[in-house]
């Protein structure tokens, strides 16, 4: 009966949002599949269930889905890849990614999207060394990744589709690639569209709210580079507020660093100094030596303070 309940939940929420079955399942499964899921005649695979619930703005952890042995192995490998990304362990991450790709069906667009995005972070092995992809290569891979599940994706009209958390991560990286290439205005436009979309669709998901923090960090950074300091401060403070609400500290150091720079540019020197201090303390707490030194350098360069 739990499987039937999932179908009823999906159908009810889909109708509340005014979505057709085709709009909901695009890039995830066939309309005939979603019809069987909604009627309780088919149990969805975990990755497809997660994606459908994310597009509907529903927290997947509340709902039950049976996992096969292969699904369990795939889930474990994904967690290992994510951990390797965080730990910057590219060699081990690529090894797990190769195992994951060997288990991936040709028509599993969701998993192939995850693999493409992960390869961008991890790079590739050449002559025994880990090499990063060029910006052009990253752009091509990201466009391929988003079109696996959103074939008609248009970065100038992001709000016309509905997205999973994974798809939003890919779009965020598309914007970041533009920013890294010096095209900050293009990046900012995408970030603003993403933030507008997420406010209206998936703010109820904890993972999505944490993603909002990352987008706020990236957006405020690009705004600072464009000397749009007031907007940079506004978006960075939005990220801080969401971080506090979610009790998530992942981007605190970076957000406070941006605020320190933007406040200084606005000649709000006391606010700037406090933010640089907060950035230093956050990086000290998480023992990130590279960024501790950078935060200390900011205090020295801007205020001649030794820490």
N, C-alpha and C positions, 0 to 999 in steps of 0.2 A: 504493500500500500504506500510505502514511502516514495517509491518511484513515481506512482500516480500523483502523489502530492506535489512532487517537483514539477511535473507537467502542468498541473493546475496553477501553481505559483507562476510559472513562466507565462502561461496563457493570460492569466489575470493581469500581470504587470505589463505584458506586451500591449494589451488592449487599453490599459490606462494611459500608456504613452502614445497611443494612436499609431502603432507600428504594424505593418503587415508581416506575415511570416517570412516573406522574401527579404524584407528590409532587415529583420532581426538576424537572420542566419547567413547573410551574404559573407562568403569567405570562410565560414565555419562549417556548414553542412548544407545538404540539399533541403529545399522546402518540404519535400516528402518526409525527410527525417524529422524535421521540427514538428511536423504534423503528428507523426507517430509518438514523439516525446510528449507532446501536449496531451495526447489522448491516453498516455500511459502504456502504449503498446511497445515502447522501446526504452531501454535504460541508456542514457547518454554516457559516453566515455568521459572520464573526469576532466580532461583538458577542454573538451567541447562544452561540458556543463559549466565550467569556470568561466569560459569566454562568453557564453550566453548570459549568465548571471551578471557579469561585469557590464556588458552592454545595456543591461536592464537596470543597472545601479543597485543590484542586490548582493549582499555579502555571502559569498559562497560557502564560508565555513559553517553556516547554519544548516546547510542542506546535505543530505546523505547521498553518496553515490558509491556503488561497489567498484573496487579497483582490482583489475586483473594483475597477474604476476608481471606482465610486461609494463602495464601502467605504473605499477609500484617501482619498477626499475627505472623507468623514464623519469618519474617524479624525483627519485633519489639522485639521479644523474644531473637533473636540472638544478637541484639544491647544491650539489657539489660544484657545478659550473659557476653559479652565482657566488658561492663562497670564494672560489678562486679569483673571480673578478674583484671582489672586495679586498682580498689579500694580495692582489697583484701577482698572483702565481700563474703566469701565462702557460708555462709548460704543462703543469698538471691540469689546468683548465682546458687546454686544447686536447689533451689526452681523453678527458671525460667527454668533451664535445664530439670527438670522433666516435666514441662508443655510442653516444646518444644518436648521432646521425645514422649509424648502422641499424638502429632500431626504428628509425622513422620511415613511415609509409610515404610513398610518393605523393599521395593526395592529402597528407596531413599538413595543411598550410600553416596551422597555428604553431606546430613544433618547428617547422622550417623557418618560420619568422623569428622564433626565439633563437635558433641556431645562427642565423645571419647576424642578428643584433649582437649576439655574444662574440662572434668572430671579430666584429669591429673593435670590441674592447680588448680582446686577447691578442689579436694580430695573427701572424702565421710564422711557421718555422722555415728558415732557409739556411742551408749549410750549417745546421745545428744551432742557429741563433734565432731568437724571437724578433720579428720585424713588424713594425706598425704599418697599417695601410695608409696610403696617401689620402688627402682630402677628396680627390676625385674618385678614388676607389671606394671610399666610405659613402660618398654621395650616391654612387651607382648601386651599392649594396643596400642602402637604406630605402631607395626608391623601389628596388626589387622587393624588399621585405614588406613594405606597406602595401604594395599592390598584390601581394599574395592573398590578402584578405579583403582589401578595399581596392578593387580594380580601377574604379573611377576616381581615386583620391585626387583632390585638387587643393593644394596648400593655400590657395587664395579664398577657398570656400570650405573651410574645415567643418563648420557647423552643419553642413548638409548631410553628414553621415553620423552614425553612432559607433562608439569605439570600445574596445576592451582596454584594460590597463596596459597590456603589452603593446597594443597599437599606439597608445599615447606615448609610451616610452620611445617607440620608433620615431614618432613625429617630433618629439622633444630633441632627439638626436639629429634629425634633419635640420632643425633650427640651429642647434649647436654647431653643426658642420658649416652652416652659412656664417655664423659668428666667427668661427676659427679662420674662415677665409676672408674675414674683414667685411662681410656683408651684414653688418649689424642691423640695419633697418629692416632687411628682409627677415632676419631672425626674430626681431622684436614683434613684427606683425604676426608671425606664427605663434610666438609665446602668448601674446594678448588673446588671440583666437582660442588657444588651448585653455587659458584661464577662464575665459568666458564660457566655453563649452563645459568645463568641469564644474563650474558653479551651478550650472543648470541641469547637470546630469548625474554625476557620480560622487558628489561630496559625501555621501553616506558611507563610502567604502574607505576603511582605514588606509589600505595600501594606496588608494588614489589620493587621499589627503597628504600622505607623505610625498607622493609624486608632485603635488602642488608646491610643496616646499622646494623641491629641486628645480621646478620650472621658475619659481619666483627668484631663486638664486641666479639661474642662467639669464633670465630676463633683466633683472636689476643690474647684472654685470654688463650686458649689452647696452642698456640704457646709460650706464656710467660712461662707457667708451664713446657714446654719441653725445656726451655732455648734457644729457637730459637728467640732471641731478635730482630735481624734485620728484620726477617719476621714479627714478631709481630708488630713492628713499622710501617712497610709498609702497613699491612692490617688495622691497627687501623687508620692510616692516610687516607686510602681509605674510611673508614667509616666516618671520619670527613668531607672529601671532599664531599661525597654524601649527608651527612646531611645538609651541607651548600647549596648545589645545590637544595635540596628539601625543604629547610627552615624547617627542622625537627630536634627538639632538644631532642628527646626521649632517645637517648643513649649517648649524649655528655659527661655527667659526667663520665660514665663508660669508654668511649673511652679515655678520657684525663687521667683518673686514670691508665689505662693500659700503656699508653704512658709514664706517670711519672715513673712507675716501670721499664719499659723496657729501657728508656733512662738512668735511674740510673744504671742499670746493665751494660750498655754500657759505663758508666763513662762520660756521657754527662749531667753533673750535672745541668747546667743552664737550659737546655731544660727540664730536669726532674722537676726542681722546678717550672717553668712556667706552666707545665702541671698539677702539683698537685694543684697549685693556681686556674687554670681554672676549674678543677674538683670541687674544693670547691665552687667557685662562681656559677657554674651551679646548684649544689645541693641547694645552698642558694636561688637562684632565684625561684626554684620550691618548696622550703620549705620541702624538704625531710629530716627530722631530723636525721633519722638513718644514711643516707649517708653523711650528713653534718659532723656528728661526726667522721665518718670513714675518710673522706677527711682531716679533721683537724688533725686527728691522723697521717696520712701519712706525713703531713708537719712537725709535731712534731718529729716523729720517724726518718725521713730521713734528715731533715735540722734544727731540734731544733727551729722551728718557731711556735710561739703561734698565733692563729687567733681567 
